[in-house]
C-alpha cells in the first residue's frame, strides 16, 4: 500500500478547504435569504427609517404614478399602517377603516405629505417588476407591503452572493469568498434593510458592482468601461449607493498627482484626467437632473416637508459639518430591533455570542485598512542583500491596492461633512449623517483588505469566521 506523498496530502487539504468554504458560503446565503424572506412576510411594524415614505412610493408606482413634493400619503399606506403593521415607534390612534384613519391624521413629522420623492424611481420600478412576477405565481390575496419587503430580501441576498463572486474573480480563495460575502452584512444594522421597503437593501449589491469593477481596473489597467457602467447603475439607484465610485474618483486624482511627480504603479493602471471627468459626471448628473425633475413637479417647498429638520443658522451648520469629520460612519452597528423578545435558552446563548461581533468586525476591517494604507499590511517579499544605493535609483512603484486603501479611508472621512453641507445648501436641512449611508462602501473595505492580506491566509479565515458567526447568530435569534 502506497503512502500519500506530501504533495498529495496538500492537494487533499486544499480540496477539503475548498469544499468547506463552498459549503459554508451556500449554507449561509440560504439561511440569510430564508430568514429575511420570513421576516419580510410577517407584517412587522413599519420601520422608523423612512419606510412609511418608501412603502407609499411603491404603492403609487403600482398604480402608475410617482410622488411629488407636496403629495399626500395614499390610502394603501394608511390601511397598511392601521389594519396590518402599525409602526415601530409612532402610535397612530385610529382603528382599521375608521373615519379617523386618514392621511391628514398621520402623526408624521411631515404631516400627511410624503418625502419619498427624494429617491430615484429605479428601485421602486424594479420592486414593481418583482411584484408582478410574484403575482403570476401566487395570486392569493395578501398585503402588498410583504411582496416589496420580499424583494428587499432577494436583493440583499443577491448582493452577498455578488460579493463572493467578485472575490473569486479577483483571485481570493474559499475563505476570502466567505469573508467577502458575510463581512459587509455582519451586523443587524445592515441586515435589517433586507426586511423592509428601502433602497438601502440594494446598497451591498451596488457596492459590490462598483468595487469589483474598480479594483479589477486598478489591478490590471483594463475595464474602465465596466467601472463606468457599474457607477451608472449605482448612481441610478441612490446617491449613497454610488459612494464607492467616489473612492475611485479620489484614487484617480491621487494617481494623477503621483504621475505628475514621476511615480509609476505596480500594475498597468494608467489614470487619466478623462477618467476623473467621466466618474464625476456619472456621480453628479443624476443628482442635478433628478433635482430639476422634482422641483418642476413640486407643489410645496422643502421648508414644509423638512420643517422638523430645518437649518437654523450657518453657525450650527458649520458645527455640524465639523462634528461629522470626527464621527464614526462605519456601517457595522449592533441593533436588536428584530430580535425575538421570547428567546429560549439555546438562542440566548447564540445571541450572546453574536452581540459583540459588529464591533469586532469594525476593528478588524478598519485596522486592516489603516495597516494597508500605511504600508504595514503588504506582500512579504524576501529582504534583498544590502548594497550601496545609487543616487539615481528610481522610487519603488506605488502599490495600487495601497492607494485604493488610502483612497477608501479618505472617502470615508470626506463624504459625511460634504453630504451634510450639501444637504444644508440644496435642501435647507441640517441633520446628522448616519452610518447606514456607508453600507455601499462595505464591500470595497472588505475586498481591499482581503486582497492585501492574501499572503496571510489566517486573516481571511479569522474575518470569515467572525462574520459568519455574526450573520448566523442574527438569523437564528431573529427567526
SVG drawing of the C-alpha trace seen along z (x, -y; Angstrom):
<svg xmlns="http://www.w3.org/2000/svg" viewBox="-66 -82 94 84">
<polyline fill="none" stroke="black" stroke-width="0.4" points="0.0,0.0 1.5,-3.3 1.7,-6.2 0.4,-9.5 3.1,-12.0 3.3,-15.4 2.0,-16.9 -1.0,-14.6 -1.8,-15.4 -1.6,-19.1 -4.0,-18.6 -6.4,-16.8 -6.3,-19.5 -6.8,-22.1 -9.9,-20.3 -11.3,-19.8 -10.8,-23.5 -12.4,-24.5 -15.4,-22.2 -15.8,-23.6 -15.7,-27.1 -18.3,-26.5 -20.5,-24.6 -20.3,-27.5 -21.0,-30.0 -24.0,-28.3 -25.5,-27.4 -25.0,-30.9 -26.6,-32.5 -29.6,-30.2 -30.0,-30.7 -29.9,-34.5 -32.4,-34.5 -34.8,-32.2 -34.6,-34.2 -35.1,-37.6 -37.8,-36.3 -39.7,-35.0 -39.3,-38.3 -40.4,-40.2 -43.6,-38.2 -44.6,-38.6 -46.2,-42.1 -43.7,-43.5 -44.2,-47.2 -43.2,-49.9 -39.6,-50.9 -38.8,-54.4 -36.1,-54.6 -38.3,-56.2 -40.2,-53.0 -43.5,-54.9 -42.4,-57.1 -40.8,-54.1 -43.9,-52.0 -46.2,-54.8 -43.9,-55.3 -44.1,-51.6 -47.9,-51.7 -48.0,-54.7 -45.7,-53.1 -48.0,-50.1 -50.9,-52.5 -48.9,-54.2 -47.9,-57.4 -45.0,-58.7 -45.0,-61.0 -44.0,-64.7 -43.1,-67.3 -46.5,-68.0 -48.2,-64.7 -50.3,-63.2 -49.8,-59.7 -52.1,-57.3 -54.9,-55.2 -52.9,-51.9 -50.3,-53.3 -52.9,-54.3 -54.6,-51.0 -51.3,-49.1 -50.5,-51.1 -53.8,-50.9 -55.0,-47.4 -51.8,-45.4 -48.4,-46.5 -48.7,-49.5 -45.4,-51.5 -42.4,-50.6 -42.1,-53.9 -45.1,-56.1 -48.5,-55.4 -51.5,-56.1 -54.7,-56.1 -57.1,-55.1 -58.8,-51.8 -58.8,-50.0 -61.2,-51.5 -62.5,-54.0 -63.2,-57.6 -60.1,-58.7 -57.8,-56.5 -56.9,-59.3 -53.6,-60.6 -54.1,-64.0 -54.1,-62.4 -50.9,-60.5 -48.5,-61.6 -45.5,-62.1 -43.0,-65.0 -44.0,-65.9 -47.7,-65.6 -49.7,-63.9 -47.1,-64.7 -44.6,-62.2 -40.8,-62.8 -40.5,-59.8 -39.8,-61.9 -36.2,-62.4 -35.4,-58.8 -35.0,-57.8 -37.7,-55.6 -35.2,-52.9 -35.5,-50.7 -39.3,-51.1 -39.8,-50.2 -37.6,-47.1 -39.7,-46.2 -42.9,-46.6 -41.5,-44.2 -40.7,-41.7 -44.3,-42.1 -45.8,-41.4 -43.7,-38.3 -44.7,-37.1 -48.4,-37.9 -48.2,-35.4 -47.1,-32.6 -49.1,-33.4 -52.2,-35.3 -53.8,-34.8 -54.9,-37.9 -52.2,-39.3 -50.8,-42.6 -48.8,-44.3 -46.1,-45.5 -45.0,-41.9 -44.1,-41.5 -42.0,-44.6 -40.2,-43.6 -39.5,-40.1 -38.0,-42.0 -35.6,-43.6 -34.7,-40.2 -33.8,-38.9 -31.8,-42.0 -29.8,-41.8 -29.0,-38.1 -28.0,-38.8 -25.6,-41.4 -24.0,-38.9 -23.6,-36.4 -22.2,-39.0 -19.5,-39.9 -18.4,-36.3 -18.3,-36.1 -16.3,-39.3 -13.9,-37.9 -13.4,-34.8 -12.9,-36.8 -10.2,-38.8 -8.3,-35.7 -9.4,-35.2 -9.7,-31.6 -12.7,-30.0 -12.0,-31.7 -11.7,-35.0 -15.0,-34.4 -16.8,-33.6 -15.4,-36.7 -16.3,-38.9 -19.9,-37.6 -20.7,-37.9 -18.5,-40.7 -20.3,-43.5 -23.6,-42.4 -22.1,-41.2 -24.3,-43.5 -28.0,-43.7 -27.9,-47.4 -27.2,-46.2 -29.3,-43.0 -32.4,-44.9 -32.7,-46.6 -33.3,-43.3 -36.6,-43.1 -38.1,-46.5 -39.1,-48.6 -35.9,-50.6 -33.4,-51.3 -30.7,-50.7 -31.3,-46.9 -29.5,-47.3 -26.5,-49.1 -24.3,-45.9 -25.3,-44.9 -24.4,-48.3 -21.2,-48.5 -20.0,-45.1 -20.6,-46.0 -18.6,-49.2 -15.9,-47.7 -15.3,-44.7 -15.1,-46.7 -12.9,-49.4 -10.4,-47.1 -10.1,-45.0 -9.4,-48.2 -6.7,-49.3 -5.1,-45.8 -5.0,-45.2 -5.3,-48.5 -8.3,-47.1 -12.0,-47.6 -12.7,-51.2 -15.9,-50.9 -17.1,-48.3 -16.4,-50.7 -18.3,-53.4 -21.2,-51.1 -21.3,-49.9 -21.2,-53.5 -24.1,-54.5 -26.2,-51.6 -25.4,-52.5 -25.9,-56.2 -29.3,-55.5 -30.4,-53.6 -29.5,-56.0 -27.0,-58.8 -25.3,-56.8 -25.2,-53.6 -22.5,-55.3 -20.2,-56.2 -17.6,-53.6 -17.3,-55.3 -16.3,-58.5 -13.5,-56.5 -12.2,-55.5 -12.5,-59.2 -10.3,-60.0 -7.9,-57.2 -7.7,-58.7 -6.9,-62.2 -4.2,-60.9 -2.9,-58.8 -2.6,-61.8 -0.7,-63.7 1.7,-60.8 2.2,-60.5 3.0,-64.3 5.7,-63.6 7.2,-60.9 5.9,-57.9 4.9,-54.7 2.5,-52.0 3.0,-48.2 0.3,-47.4 -0.7,-48.6 -3.2,-51.1 -2.8,-54.5 -5.2,-57.1 -6.1,-59.9 -8.0,-63.2 -10.9,-62.0 -11.3,-59.1 -11.9,-61.6 -14.3,-63.6 -16.4,-60.6 -16.7,-59.4 -17.5,-62.9 -20.2,-63.3 -21.8,-59.9 -21.9,-60.9 -23.2,-64.4 -25.5,-64.4 -28.2,-62.1 -28.4,-64.3 -28.8,-67.5 -31.2,-66.0 -33.5,-64.5 -33.3,-67.7 -34.7,-69.6 -37.3,-67.0 -38.7,-67.0 -38.5,-70.8 -40.6,-71.1 -43.3,-68.9 -43.3,-70.3 -46.3,-71.9 -44.7,-72.8 -41.2,-73.9 -38.6,-71.9 -39.3,-74.1 -42.7,-72.5 -41.6,-68.9 -38.5,-69.1 -39.7,-71.6 -38.6,-69.4 -35.0,-69.3 -34.8,-72.9 -31.3,-74.5 -31.4,-77.3 -28.2,-79.1 -24.8,-78.8 -23.0,-78.7 -24.8,-75.5 -24.4,-74.1 -20.6,-74.7 -20.5,-73.0 -22.4,-70.0 -20.0,-69.7 -17.1,-69.9 -18.6,-67.2 -19.0,-64.8 -15.3,-64.8 -14.8,-63.1 -17.8,-60.9 -17.7,-57.2 -19.7,-56.3 -18.8,-52.7 -21.8,-50.5 -21.3,-47.7 -23.6,-48.7 -25.4,-46.4 -29.2,-46.7 -31.6,-44.5 -34.9,-45.7 -35.6,-42.4 -34.5,-40.1 -37.4,-38.0 -38.3,-39.0 -39.0,-35.4 -35.7,-33.7 -35.2,-30.2 -32.0,-29.1 -30.2,-28.0 -30.9,-31.1 -29.9,-33.3 -26.5,-31.7 -26.2,-32.1 -27.3,-35.7 -24.7,-36.4 -22.1,-35.0 -23.1,-37.4 -23.7,-40.6 -20.1,-41.8 -19.3,-40.7 -20.2,-44.0 -17.6,-45.8 -15.0,-43.1 -15.7,-43.3 -15.3,-47.0 -12.0,-46.7 -10.6,-44.1 -11.6,-45.8 -10.7,-49.3 -7.4,-48.1 -6.7,-46.3 -7.5,-49.4 -5.2,-51.6 -2.4,-48.9 -2.9,-48.7 -2.9,-52.4 0.3,-52.9 2.1,-50.0 2.2,-47.8 0.0,-45.2 1.6,-44.2 3.2,-41.3 6.2,-39.9 9.0,-39.9 12.4,-38.5 14.7,-41.1 17.3,-42.0 21.0,-41.8 22.4,-45.1 24.3,-47.1 25.1,-50.7 22.1,-52.7 22.9,-54.8 21.7,-58.4 19.7,-57.8 17.8,-54.7 14.2,-55.1 11.5,-55.1 9.7,-51.9 6.4,-51.5 3.3,-52.7 1.1,-49.7 -2.3,-50.3 -4.0,-48.4 -2.3,-50.5 -3.5,-53.6 -7.0,-52.1 -6.9,-51.6 -5.8,-55.2 -8.5,-56.5 -11.1,-54.4 -10.2,-55.9 -10.1,-59.4 -13.5,-58.9 -14.9,-57.6 -13.7,-60.8 -14.7,-63.2 -18.2,-62.3 -20.1,-62.9 -19.1,-66.5 -19.6,-67.2 -23.0,-65.5 -24.2,-67.4 -23.0,-70.7 -24.7,-69.9 -28.0,-69.0 -27.9,-72.4 -27.3,-74.2 -29.6,-72.2 -32.4,-71.1 -32.2,-73.5 -31.9,-70.8 -29.3,-70.1 -29.4,-66.5 -26.5,-64.2 -25.2,-61.8 -26.0,-58.3 -23.9,-55.1 -26.2,-53.3 -25.1,-55.6 -21.8,-53.8 -23.2,-50.3 -22.4,-50.6 -18.7,-51.1 -18.5,-47.9 -17.8,-45.5 -14.9,-47.8 -13.5,-48.0 -13.5,-44.2 -12.2,-43.4 -9.2,-45.8 -8.2,-44.3 -8.6,-40.7 -6.6,-41.4 -3.7,-43.0 -3.7,-40.1 -3.6,-37.3 -0.2,-36.2 -1.6,-35.9 -4.2,-33.1 -5.2,-33.3 -6.6,-36.8 -9.3,-35.7 -10.1,-32.7 -10.5,-34.8 -12.5,-37.5 -14.7,-34.9 -15.3,-33.1 -16.2,-36.2 -18.5,-37.4 -20.2,-34.1 -20.9,-33.8 -22.3,-37.3 -24.7,-36.6 -25.8,-33.1 -26.4,-34.5 -28.6,-37.2 -30.5,-34.8 -31.1,-32.2 -32.2,-34.8 -34.4,-36.7 -36.2,-33.5"/>
</svg>
